Amino acid sequence: MWVGKLVRLSGIEPEMWQAHIEAEFDVDGARHSYQVPFPSSRFSDYRGVERESLKEPDGHNYRFQIEANHPREVVGSIVSRQADPRTGTFTYGLHLFPGHRRKGYASEAIILLCRYFFMELRYQKVTVSVYSFNEASIKLHEKLGFVQEGCLRRMVFTQGAFFDELMLGMLREEFEQHHADYLQDY
């Protein structure tokens, strides 16, 4: 269920702390995901990874590490958020570490997460927000079958300018239509 052709999703492993900590220095990744943080100590970063590895799911909200199958290494993380079983909607955040982008890992991690939520937990819709300057993420989500549902104007400030936040969504039926190959052997 958690394994695809390219990646597998698993819990955060404390022994993989080095990969997660190196991601903290990924300024472009941080800028595309939320904001550029203040620097922190390696010890503090290690403790953060350790705390994350001990967390139990909060309802259906959970952070997974993304591991490449060949070679076996941590390449990023994906977190389900705002999972509401009553309405059947959820969102997620994704961070692929430098050197592991544009290899299909993000696509498959998103598909595996959505497959679980749609086919096991009976969710009916996923949404994701993407900053308007993140053209790679916009193209990725459109390729996966997401459609733009809204635009929040001037929601983020980075590199000296304001940018919009785009809201993209996909229904369960659209997922099934776009990703039938991931449902055949499921």
Backbone as a printed PyTorch tensor [residue, N CA C, xyz], in Angstrom:
tensor([[[  0.8200,  -1.1980,   0.0000],
         [  0.0000,   0.0000,   0.0000],
         [  0.8640,   1.2630,   0.0000]],

        [[  1.9570,   1.2460,   0.6790],
         [  2.7960,   2.4400,   0.8190],
         [  3.9870,   2.4320,  -0.1310]],

        [[  4.0390,   1.4510,  -1.0180],
         [  5.1850,   1.3080,  -1.9140],
         [  4.7370,   1.4670,  -3.3590]],

        [[  5.4690,   2.3110,  -4.0950],
         [  5.2190,   2.4890,  -5.5180],
         [  6.3980,   1.9830,  -6.3170]],

        [[  6.4320,   2.3350,  -7.5710],
         [  7.5330,   1.9250,  -8.4470],
         [  8.8350,   2.6310,  -8.0980]],

        [[  8.7240,   3.8980,  -7.6620],
         [  9.9090,   4.7200,  -7.3920],
         [ 10.1700,   4.9680,  -5.9140]],

        [[  9.0970,   5.1090,  -5.1310],
         [  9.2520,   5.4930,  -3.7250],
         [  8.3670,   4.6640,  -2.8150]],

        [[  8.6540,   4.7930,  -1.5390],
         [  7.8220,   4.2370,  -0.4850],
         [  7.6290,   5.3380,   0.5530]],

        [[  6.4890,   5.3160,   1.2240],
         [  6.2100,   6.2410,   2.3160],
         [  6.3510,   5.4800,   3.6210]],

        [[  7.0330,   6.0820,   4.5810],
         [  7.2020,   5.4490,   5.8900],
         [  7.2010,   6.5260,   6.9570]],

        [[  7.1920,   6.0980,   8.2020],
         [  7.3020,   7.0470,   9.2990],
         [  8.6860,   7.6790,   9.3090]],

        [[  8.8130,   8.8190,   9.9580],
         [ 10.1090,   9.4810,  10.0900],
         [ 11.0060,   8.6190,  10.9650]],

        [[ 12.1670,   8.2850,  10.4640],
         [ 13.1260,   7.4540,  11.1950],
         [ 14.2340,   8.3380,  11.7650]],

        [[ 14.4640,   8.2690,  13.0930],
         [ 15.4830,   9.1300,  13.6910],
         [ 16.8860,   8.8780,  13.1550]],

        [[ 17.1730,   7.6470,  12.7200],
         [ 18.5190,   7.3830,  12.1940],
         [ 18.7420,   8.0480,  10.8350]],

        [[ 17.6930,   8.5740,  10.2440],
         [ 17.8060,   9.2910,   8.9720],
         [ 17.9120,  10.8020,   9.2110]],

        [[ 18.2710,  11.1910,  10.4270],
         [ 18.2740,  12.5930,  10.8090],
         [ 19.1290,  13.4510,   9.8960]],

        [[ 20.2420,  12.9250,   9.4040],
         [ 21.1510,  13.7230,   8.5810],
         [ 20.4480,  14.2550,   7.3330]],

        [[ 19.6940,  13.4140,   6.6530],
         [ 18.9860,  13.8360,   5.4350],
         [ 17.9500,  14.9070,   5.7600]],

        [[ 17.2180,  14.7290,   6.8510],
         [ 16.2030,  15.7090,   7.2320],
         [ 16.8400,  17.0370,   7.6450]],

        [[ 17.9570,  16.9800,   8.3240],
         [ 18.6210,  18.2040,   8.7670],
         [ 19.2120,  18.9580,   7.5790]],

        [[ 19.8190,  18.2480,   6.6430],
         [ 20.3570,  18.9110,   5.4570],
         [ 19.2610,  19.6380,   4.6940]],

        [[ 18.0450,  19.1330,   4.7660],
         [ 16.9160,  19.7860,   4.1040],
         [ 16.6260,  21.1480,   4.7220]],

        [[ 16.9980,  21.3330,   5.9830],
         [ 16.7810,  22.6170,   6.6400],
         [ 17.5860,  23.7370,   5.9730]],

        [[ 18.6340,  23.3900,   5.2450],
         [ 19.4600,  24.3830,   4.5660],
         [ 19.0030,  24.6210,   3.1270]],

        [[ 17.9010,  24.0280,   2.7320],
         [ 17.3470,  24.1660,   1.3950],
         [ 16.4780,  25.4200,   1.3410]],

        [[ 17.0970,  26.5560,   1.0640],
         [ 16.3940,  27.8370,   1.0610],
         [ 15.3080,  27.8670,  -0.0110]],

        [[ 15.6090,  27.3680,  -1.2010],
         [ 14.6000,  27.3740,  -2.2650],
         [ 13.4090,  26.4980,  -1.8990]],

        [[ 13.6630,  25.3260,  -1.3300],
         [ 12.5780,  24.4530,  -0.9080],
         [ 11.7120,  25.1090,   0.1530]],

        [[ 12.3460,  25.7830,   1.1060],
         [ 11.5990,  26.4740,   2.1600],
         [ 10.7790,  27.6120,   1.5630]],

        [[ 11.3640,  28.3470,   0.6650],
         [ 10.6680,  29.4720,   0.0290],
         [  9.4290,  28.9770,  -0.7240]],

        [[  9.5380,  27.8350,  -1.3780],
         [  8.4120,  27.3020,  -2.1380],
         [  7.3470,  26.6820,  -1.2410]],

        [[  7.7110,  26.2960,  -0.0250],
         [  6.7800,  25.6060,   0.8630],
         [  6.1120,  26.5340,   1.8760]],

        [[  6.8750,  27.4350,   2.4550],
         [  6.2880,  28.2920,   3.4980],
         [  7.0700,  29.5910,   3.5910]],

        [[  8.2290,  29.5960,   4.2230],
         [  9.0650,  30.7900,   4.3240],
         [ 10.4820,  30.3700,   4.6840]],

        [[ 11.4180,  31.2470,   4.4510],
         [ 12.8070,  30.9580,   4.7890],
         [ 12.9630,  31.1410,   6.2990]],

        [[ 13.3350,  30.0610,   7.0160],
         [ 13.4250,  30.1490,   8.4710],
         [ 14.7580,  30.7300,   8.9480]],

        [[ 14.7870,  31.1120,  10.2050],
         [ 16.0480,  31.4740,  10.8450],
         [ 16.9120,  30.2250,  10.9340]],

        [[ 18.2280,  30.3650,  10.9380],
         [ 19.0750,  29.1780,  11.1010],
         [ 18.8990,  28.5870,  12.5000]],

        [[ 19.0730,  27.2880,  12.5960],
         [ 18.9680,  26.6260,  13.8940],
         [ 20.1870,  25.7310,  14.0710]],

        [[ 20.3950,  25.2910,  15.2990],
         [ 21.5490,  24.4310,  15.5690],
         [ 21.2770,  23.0200,  15.0780]],

        [[ 22.3370,  22.2940,  14.7870],
         [ 22.1850,  20.9070,  14.3490],
         [ 21.5440,  20.0660,  15.4600]],

        [[ 21.8850,  20.3760,  16.7210],
         [ 21.3020,  19.6410,  17.8400],
         [ 19.7950,  19.8780,  17.8960]],

        [[ 19.3890,  21.1220,  17.7370],
         [ 17.9670,  21.4480,  17.7320],
         [ 17.2650,  20.7500,  16.5720]],

        [[ 17.9020,  20.7450,  15.4070],
         [ 17.3350,  20.0580,  14.2460],
         [ 17.2100,  18.5610,  14.5090]],

        [[ 18.2510,  17.9680,  15.1140],
         [ 18.2050,  16.5380,  15.4420],
         [ 17.0410,  16.2460,  16.3850]],

        [[ 16.8900,  17.0900,  17.4110],
         [ 15.8040,  16.8870,  18.3740],
         [ 14.4460,  17.0130,  17.6860]],

        [[ 14.3430,  17.9190,  16.7030],
         [ 13.0980,  18.0610,  15.9400],
         [ 12.7710,  16.7970,  15.1680]],

        [[ 13.7920,  16.1930,  14.5270],
         [ 13.5820,  14.9360,  13.7980],
         [ 13.1970,  13.8390,  14.7790]],

        [[ 13.8640,  13.8120,  15.9240],
         [ 13.5600,  12.8080,  16.9390],
         [ 12.1120,  12.9470,  17.4280]],

        [[ 11.6860,  14.1880,  17.7190],
         [ 10.2990,  14.4220,  18.1630],
         [  9.3030,  13.9820,  17.0770]],

        [[  9.6240,  14.3230,  15.8270],
         [  8.7350,  13.9580,  14.7190],
         [  8.6130,  12.4460,  14.5960]],

        [[  9.7060,  11.7140,  14.8440],
         [  9.6820,  10.2530,  14.7220],
         [  8.8280,   9.6040,  15.8130]],

        [[  8.6130,  10.2940,  16.9210],
         [  7.8290,   9.7480,  18.0270],
         [  6.3450,  10.1010,  17.9450]],

        [[  5.9840,  10.9910,  17.0340],
         [  4.5950,  11.4390,  16.9450],
         [  3.6850,  10.3300,  16.4220]],

        [[  2.5440,  10.2370,  17.0550],
         [  1.4700,   9.3730,  16.5800],
         [  0.6210,  10.1910,  15.6150]],

        [[ -0.1050,   9.5260,  14.7160],
         [ -1.0050,  10.2890,  13.8500],
         [ -1.9920,  11.1020,  14.6870]],

        [[ -2.2850,  12.3000,  14.2380],
         [ -3.2890,  13.1650,  14.8540],
         [ -4.5340,  13.0460,  13.9840]],

        [[ -5.3880,  12.0830,  14.3190],
         [ -6.4900,  11.7540,  13.4140],
         [ -5.8840,  11.1750,  12.1470]],

        [[ -6.1360,  11.8250,  11.0290],
         [ -5.5490,  11.4090,   9.7570],
         [ -4.4430,  12.3550,   9.3140]],

        [[ -3.9460,  13.1680,  10.2200],
         [ -2.8340,  14.0770,   9.9350],
         [ -1.5400,  13.3990,  10.3610]],

        [[ -0.5870,  13.2880,   9.4140],
         [  0.6300,  12.5340,   9.7050],
         [  1.7340,  12.9320,   8.7300]],

        [[  2.9650,  12.9560,   9.2140],
         [  4.1290,  13.2370,   8.3550],
         [  4.8230,  11.9230,   8.0000]],

        [[  5.0320,  11.7240,   6.7150],
         [  5.7370,  10.5570,   6.1880],
         [  7.0890,  10.9890,   5.6390]],

        [[  8.0700,  10.1180,   5.7260],
         [  9.2860,  10.3720,   4.9680],
         [  9.1340,   9.6430,   3.6410]],

        [[  9.6930,  10.2370,   2.5940],
         [  9.6590,   9.6420,   1.2580],
         [ 11.0220,   9.0170,   1.0220]],

        [[ 11.0280,   7.7250,   0.7410],
         [ 12.2740,   7.0090,   0.4750],
         [ 12.2900,   6.5360,  -0.9710]],

        [[ 13.3860,   6.7860,  -1.6660],
         [ 13.5650,   6.2270,  -3.0010],
         [ 13.7780,   4.7280,  -2.8490]],

        [[ 13.2390,   3.9530,  -3.7760],
         [ 13.4120,   2.5030,  -3.7260],
         [ 14.8140,   2.0720,  -4.1560]],

        [[ 15.3650,   2.7180,  -5.1820],
         [ 16.6820,   2.3370,  -5.7300],
         [ 17.4670,   3.5840,  -6.0830]],

        [[ 18.5180,   3.9500,  -5.4230],
         [ 19.0050,   3.3340,  -4.1890],
         [ 18.1150,   3.7590,  -3.0220]],

        [[ 18.1020,   2.9720,  -1.9870],
         [ 17.2470,   3.2300,  -0.8230],
         [ 17.8220,   4.4000,  -0.0350]],

        [[ 17.1410,   5.5510,  -0.1230],
         [ 17.5650,   6.7340,   0.6280],
         [ 16.3780,   7.6640,   0.8190]],

        [[ 16.4540,   8.4950,   1.8510],
         [ 15.3970,   9.4680,   2.1250],
         [ 15.5500,  10.6190,   1.1320]],

        [[ 14.4440,  10.9380,   0.4480],
         [ 14.4850,  11.9830,  -0.5730],
         [ 13.5530,  13.1470,  -0.2640]],

        [[ 12.7500,  13.0350,   0.7980],
         [ 11.8460,  14.1260,   1.1460],
         [ 10.8300,  13.7040,   2.1750]],

        [[  9.7960,  14.5330,   2.3060],
         [  8.7010,  14.2170,   3.2250],
         [  7.3980,  14.7660,   2.6690]],

        [[  6.3030,  14.1430,   3.0990],
         [  4.9600,  14.5890,   2.7370],
         [  4.1030,  14.4790,   3.9850]],

        [[  3.2850,  15.4840,   4.2270],
         [  2.4620,  15.5050,   5.4390],
         [  1.0070,  15.7390,   5.0590]],

        [[  0.1240,  14.8880,   5.5700],
         [ -1.3150,  15.1190,   5.3950],
         [ -1.7560,  16.0970,   6.4760]],

        [[ -2.6070,  17.0400,   6.0680],
         [ -3.0590,  18.0970,   6.9860],
         [ -4.5550,  18.3300,   6.8180]],

        [[ -5.1210,  18.9560,   7.8100],
         [ -6.5220,  19.3800,   7.7770],
         [ -7.4340,  18.2650,   7.2700]],

        [[ -7.1170,  17.0430,   7.6520],
         [ -7.9300,  15.8990,   7.2570],
         [ -9.2240,  15.9070,   8.0550]],

        [[-10.3390,  16.0070,   7.3590],
         [-11.6490,  16.0970,   7.9930],
         [-12.5160,  14.9280,   7.5190]],

        [[-12.6080,  13.8740,   8.3230],
         [-13.3890,  12.7030,   7.9060],
         [-14.8700,  13.0160,   7.6690]],

        [[-15.3990,  14.0230,   8.3480],
         [-16.8180,  14.3610,   8.1830],
         [-17.0960,  14.8840,   6.7740]],

        [[-16.2480,  15.7970,   6.2870],
         [-16.4570,  16.3470,   4.9490],
         [-15.7170,  15.5420,   3.8830]],

        [[-14.7600,  14.7010,   4.3210],
         [-14.0060,  13.8900,   3.3720],
         [-12.9940,  14.6930,   2.5750]],

        [[-12.4320,  15.7240,   3.2010],
         [-11.4420,  16.5590,   2.5140],
         [-10.1390,  16.5780,   3.3020]],

        [[ -9.0370,  16.7330,   2.5790],
         [ -7.7280,  16.8530,   3.2100],
         [ -6.8160,  17.6560,   2.2990]],

        [[ -5.7110,  18.0840,   2.8650],
         [ -4.6730,  18.7700,   2.1160],
         [ -3.3450,  18.1540,   2.5080]],

        [[ -2.2800,  18.5980,   1.8890],
         [ -0.9670,  18.0660,   2.2210],
         [  0.1090,  19.0950,   1.9030]],

        [[  1.2800,  18.8520,   2.4670],
         [  2.4730,  19.6240,   2.1510],
         [  3.5570,  18.6460,   1.7280]],

        [[  4.3960,  19.0630,   0.8080],
         [  5.4120,  18.1910,   0.2340],
         [  6.7410,  18.9250,   0.1910]],

        [[  7.8110,  18.2200,   0.5320],
         [  9.1590,  18.7890,   0.4100],
         [ 10.0910,  17.7080,  -0.1150]],

        [[ 10.5900,  17.9150,  -1.3050],
         [ 11.6080,  17.0280,  -1.8630],
         [ 12.9590,  17.6890,  -1.6520]],

        [[ 13.9230,  16.9130,  -1.1800],
         [ 15.2390,  17.4460,  -0.8750],
         [ 16.0050,  17.7630,  -2.1630]],

        [[ 16.9340,  18.7240,  -2.0930],
         [ 17.7360,  19.0610,  -3.2770],
         [ 18.4420,  17.8180,  -3.8270]],

        [[ 18.5370,  17.7650,  -5.1290],
         [ 19.1690,  16.6290,  -5.7830],
         [ 18.2110,  15.4940,  -6.0880]],

        [[ 16.9760,  15.5860,  -5.5750],
         [ 16.0020,  14.5130,  -5.7780],
         [ 14.7560,  15.0070,  -6.5080]],

        [[ 14.8010,  16.2140,  -7.0080],
         [ 13.6470,  16.7810,  -7.7140],
         [ 13.6890,  16.3980,  -9.1900]],

        [[ 12.5040,  16.4010,  -9.7950],
         [ 12.3410,  16.1110, -11.2300],
         [ 12.7340,  14.6740, -11.5940]],

        [[ 12.4910,  13.7500, -10.6700],
         [ 12.7760,  12.3290, -10.9100],
         [ 11.5160,  11.4670, -10.7870]],

        [[ 10.3740,  12.1180, -10.5680],
         [  9.1170,  11.3850, -10.4210],
         [  8.7620,  11.0480,  -8.9870]],

        [[  9.6370,  11.3740,  -8.0400],
         [  9.3880,  11.0290,  -6.6420],
         [  8.1880,  11.7780,  -6.0670]],

        [[  8.0870,  13.0800,  -6.3580],
         [  6.9770,  13.8790,  -5.8290],
         [  5.6480,  13.3590,  -6.3590]],

        [[  5.5820,  13.1140,  -7.6620],
         [  4.3380,  12.6140,  -8.2660],
         [  3.8780,  11.3380,  -7.5760]],

        [[  4.7980,  10.4010,  -7.4360],
         [  4.3970,   9.1240,  -6.8640],
         [  4.0400,   9.2400,  -5.3840]],

        [[  4.7330,  10.0670,  -4.6390],
         [  4.3950,  10.2500,  -3.2220],
         [  2.9840,  10.8210,  -3.0830]],

        [[  2.6450,  11.7880,  -3.9260],
         [  1.2990,  12.3770,  -3.9040],
         [  0.2610,  11.3190,  -4.2600]],

        [[  0.5310,  10.5280,  -5.2830],
         [ -0.4040,   9.4790,  -5.7070],
         [ -0.6020,   8.4460,  -4.5990]],

        [[  0.4780,   8.0120,  -3.9580],
         [  0.3560,   7.0290,  -2.8780],
         [ -0.4720,   7.5720,  -1.7180]],

        [[ -0.2260,   8.8320,  -1.3530],
         [ -0.9890,   9.4450,  -0.2630],
         [ -2.4610,   9.5510,  -0.6440]],

        [[ -2.7430,  10.0440,  -1.8370],
         [ -4.1310,  10.1990,  -2.2790],
         [ -4.8260,   8.8450,  -2.3980]],

        [[ -4.1210,   7.8550,  -2.9180],
         [ -4.7080,   6.5250,  -3.0430],
         [ -5.1620,   6.0180,  -1.6720]],

        [[ -4.3310,   6.1950,  -0.6570],
         [ -4.6950,   5.7520,   0.6910],
         [ -5.9330,   6.5070,   1.1970]],

        [[ -5.9180,   7.8200,   1.0620],
         [ -7.0410,   8.6140,   1.5690],
         [ -8.3360,   8.3190,   0.8060]],

        [[ -8.2530,   8.1560,  -0.5090],
         [ -9.4500,   7.9110,  -1.2970],
         [ -9.9410,   6.4690,  -1.1880]],

        [[ -9.0430,   5.5070,  -1.2250],
         [ -9.4440,   4.1090,  -1.3210],
         [ -9.5600,   3.3950,   0.0310]],

        [[ -8.9250,   3.9310,   1.0700],
         [ -8.9870,   3.2980,   2.3900],
         [ -9.8020,   4.0980,   3.4070]],

        [[ -9.7080,   5.4180,   3.3350],
         [-10.3490,   6.2560,   4.3520],
         [-11.6360,   6.9230,   3.8660]],

        [[-12.0100,   6.6960,   2.6100],
         [-13.2420,   7.2130,   2.0130],
         [-13.2790,   8.7300,   1.8930]],

        [[-12.1390,   9.3580,   1.7640],
         [-12.1280,  10.8000,   1.5040],
         [-12.5700,  11.0230,   0.0630]],

        [[-13.0970,  12.2240,  -0.2130],
         [-13.6380,  12.4900,  -1.5350],
         [-12.9590,  13.6550,  -2.2560]],

        [[-12.0750,  14.3940,  -1.5620],
         [-11.4230,  15.5310,  -2.2150],
         [-10.1070,  15.8600,  -1.5310]],

        [[ -9.1240,  16.2290,  -2.3450],
         [ -7.8400,  16.7080,  -1.8490],
         [ -7.6030,  18.1030,  -2.4160]],

        [[ -7.0680,  18.9820,  -1.5910],
         [ -6.6750,  20.3090,  -2.0600],
         [ -5.2300,  20.5630,  -1.6670]],

        [[ -4.5980,  21.4590,  -2.4010],
         [ -3.2260,  21.8420,  -2.1010],
         [ -3.0520,  23.3060,  -2.5010]],

        [[ -2.2610,  24.0310,  -1.7450],
         [ -1.9670,  25.4190,  -2.1150],
         [ -0.5420,  25.4880,  -2.6510]],

        [[ -0.3850,  26.2720,  -3.7030],
         [  0.9080,  26.4350,  -4.3600],
         [  1.1150,  27.9210,  -4.6210]],

        [[  2.2960,  28.4280,  -4.3130],
         [  2.5880,  29.8300,  -4.5890],
         [  2.7510,  30.0400,  -6.0880]],

        [[  2.2890,  31.1620,  -6.5740],
         [  2.2410,  31.4120,  -8.0170],
         [  3.6140,  31.4150,  -8.6830]],

        [[  4.6870,  31.6540,  -7.9430],
         [  6.0230,  31.6430,  -8.5460],
         [  6.5930,  30.2250,  -8.6680]],

        [[  5.9100,  29.2450,  -8.0890],
         [  6.3920,  27.8590,  -8.1020],
         [  5.8210,  27.1260,  -9.3270]],

        [[  6.3280,  27.4860, -10.4900],
         [  5.8100,  26.9490, -11.7460],
         [  5.9670,  25.4330, -11.8450]],

        [[  7.0520,  24.8950, -11.3180],
         [  7.2570,  23.4390, -11.3770],
         [  6.1540,  22.7080, -10.6150]],

        [[  5.7770,  23.2080,  -9.4480],
         [  4.7340,  22.5600,  -8.6610],
         [  3.3680,  22.7070,  -9.3240]],

        [[  3.1110,  23.8530,  -9.9180],
         [  1.8340,  24.0550, -10.6190],
         [  1.7200,  23.0480, -11.7580]],

        [[  2.7680,  22.9180, -12.5580],
         [  2.7520,  21.9700, -13.6800],
         [  2.6130,  20.5330, -13.1880]],

        [[  3.3160,  20.1960, -12.1100],
         [  3.2280,  18.8480, -11.5390],
         [  1.7940,  18.5220, -11.1590]],

        [[  1.1430,  19.4220, -10.4310],
         [ -0.2130,  19.1560,  -9.9600],
         [ -1.2130,  19.1060, -11.1130]],

        [[ -1.0480,  19.9610, -12.0970],
         [ -1.9350,  19.9030, -13.2650],
         [ -1.7700,  18.5690, -13.9900]],

        [[ -0.5240,  18.1060, -14.1170],
         [ -0.2570,  16.8120, -14.7590],
         [ -0.9150,  15.6720, -13.9790]],

        [[ -0.9820,  15.7990, -12.6610],
         [ -1.5840,  14.7660, -11.8220],
         [ -3.1140,  14.7940, -11.8480]],

        [[ -3.7090,  15.8500, -12.4310],
         [ -5.1630,  15.9380, -12.5240],
         [ -5.8050,  16.9770, -11.6340]],

        [[ -5.0080,  17.7670, -10.9350],
         [ -5.5550,  18.8470, -10.1110],
         [ -6.0200,  19.9830, -11.0160]],

        [[ -7.0510,  20.6890, -10.5770],
         [ -7.5280,  21.8670, -11.2960],
         [ -7.4850,  23.0620, -10.3500]],

        [[ -7.2270,  24.2290, -10.9110],
         [ -7.1840,  25.4400, -10.0830],
         [ -8.6010,  25.8100,  -9.6830]],

        [[ -8.7910,  25.9970,  -8.3770],
         [-10.1070,  26.3150,  -7.8410],
         [-10.1830,  27.7310,  -7.2970]],

        [[ -9.0390,  28.3550,  -7.1090],
         [ -9.0670,  29.7040,  -6.5720],
         [ -7.6930,  30.3260,  -6.5200]],

        [[ -7.7020,  31.6160,  -6.2420],
         [ -6.4560,  32.3780,  -6.1500],
         [ -6.5970,  33.3840,  -5.0170]],

        [[ -5.7290,  33.2740,  -4.0290],
         [ -5.6580,  34.2470,  -2.9400],
         [ -4.5410,  35.2120,  -3.3060]],

        [[ -4.8950,  36.4360,  -3.5660],
         [ -3.9350,  37.4020,  -4.0740],
         [ -2.9680,  37.8940,  -2.9980]],

        [[ -1.7170,  38.0370,  -3.3990],
         [ -0.6450,  38.6110,  -2.5740],
         [ -0.6060,  38.0230,  -1.1630]],

        [[ -0.4750,  36.7030,  -1.0880],
         [ -0.4890,  36.0140,   0.2000],
         [  0.8880,  35.6980,   0.7600]],

        [[  1.9240,  35.8050,  -0.0640],
         [  3.2670,  35.4840,   0.4090],
         [  4.2300,  36.5640,  -0.0730]],

        [[  5.1990,  36.8620,   0.7670],
         [  6.2280,  37.8410,   0.4210],
         [  7.5760,  37.1370,   0.4680]],

        [[  8.3050,  37.1540,  -0.6410],
         [  9.6310,  36.5570,  -0.6880],
         [ 10.4310,  37.2040,  -1.8080]],

        [[ 11.7080,  37.2430,  -1.6530],
         [ 12.6200,  37.8280,  -2.6290],
         [ 12.1900,  39.2390,  -3.0380]],

        [[ 11.6510,  39.9800,  -2.0650],
         [ 11.3070,  41.3810,  -2.2800],
         [  9.9990,  41.6370,  -3.0040]],

        [[  9.1370,  40.6270,  -3.1610],
         [  7.8800,  40.8310,  -3.8840],
         [  6.7660,  39.9890,  -3.2690]],

        [[  5.5340,  40.4050,  -3.5340],
         [  4.3610,  39.6490,  -3.1090],
         [  3.9270,  38.7090,  -4.2300]],

        [[  3.3980,  37.5330,  -3.8360],
         [  2.9330,  36.5450,  -4.7980],
         [  1.5850,  35.9960,  -4.3440]],

        [[  0.8330,  35.4750,  -5.3090],
         [ -0.4650,  34.8660,  -5.0400],
         [ -0.2920,  33.4350,  -4.5440]],

        [[ -1.3160,  32.9520,  -3.8680],
         [ -1.3870,  31.5630,  -3.4560],
         [ -2.5300,  30.9140,  -4.2380]],

        [[ -2.2060,  29.9160,  -5.0370],
         [ -3.2020,  29.2390,  -5.8560],
         [ -3.7330,  28.0230,  -5.1140]],

        [[ -5.0330,  27.8090,  -5.2020],
         [ -5.6690,  26.6600,  -4.5810],
         [ -6.0250,  25.6740,  -5.6910]],

        [[ -5.4960,  24.4580,  -5.5730],
         [ -5.7310,  23.4050,  -6.5620],
         [ -6.4520,  22.2460,  -5.8810]],

        [[ -7.3390,  21.5830,  -6.6010],
         [ -8.0830,  20.4860,  -6.0080],
         [ -8.3050,  19.3430,  -6.9770]],

        [[ -8.5720,  18.1780,  -6.4030],
         [ -8.8900,  16.9960,  -7.2040],
         [ -9.9000,  16.1430,  -6.4260]],

        [[-10.9580,  15.7120,  -7.1200],
         [-11.9660,  14.8420,  -6.5410],
         [-11.5480,  13.3790,  -6.6950]],

        [[-12.1400,  12.5340,  -5.8830],
         [-11.8130,  11.1080,  -5.9430],
         [-12.0210,  10.5450,  -7.3480]],

        [[-13.1280,  10.8930,  -8.0010],
         [-13.4180,  10.3770,  -9.3360],
         [-12.3490,  10.8240, -10.3410]],

        [[-11.8570,  12.0390, -10.1820],
         [-10.7970,  12.5390, -11.0680],
         [ -9.4970,  11.7780, -10.8120]],

        [[ -9.2350,  11.4810,  -9.5350],
         [ -8.0540,  10.6840,  -9.2040],
         [ -8.1380,   9.3110,  -9.8550]],

        [[ -9.2740,   8.6580,  -9.7230],
         [ -9.4490,   7.3240, -10.3040],
         [ -9.2730,   7.3530, -11.8190]],

        [[ -9.7540,   8.4070, -12.4570],
         [ -9.6350,   8.5400, -13.9030],
         [ -8.1760,   8.7510, -14.3270]],

        [[ -7.4520,   9.5980, -13.6190],
         [ -6.0700,   9.9290, -13.9880],
         [ -5.0540,   8.8650, -13.5700]],

        [[ -5.3880,   8.0650, -12.5680],
         [ -4.3890,   7.1550, -11.9890],
         [ -4.8810,   5.7220, -11.8860]],

        [[ -5.6070,   5.2980, -12.9090],
         [ -6.1350,   3.9270, -12.9300],
         [ -5.0200,   2.8900, -12.8220]],

        [[ -3.8420,   3.2000, -13.3680],
         [ -2.7280,   2.2470, -13.3020],
         [ -2.2860,   1.9840, -11.8720]],

        [[ -2.4640,   2.9460, -10.9670],
         [ -2.0910,   2.7410,  -9.5620],
         [ -3.2010,   2.0140,  -8.7850]],

        [[ -4.3390,   1.8220,  -9.4230],
         [ -5.4450,   1.1420,  -8.7430],
         [ -5.6070,  -0.3010,  -9.1950]],

        [[ -4.9810,  -0.6850, -10.3160],
         [ -5.1400,  -2.0260, -10.8690],
         [ -4.6870,  -3.1100,  -9.8980]],

        [[ -3.4960,  -3.0010,  -9.3770],
         [ -2.9340,  -4.0410,  -8.5000],
         [ -3.1360,  -3.7220,  -7.0260]],

        [[ -3.9600,  -2.7560,  -6.7370],
         [ -4.1050,  -2.2910,  -5.3620],
         [ -4.8860,  -3.2870,  -4.5410]]])
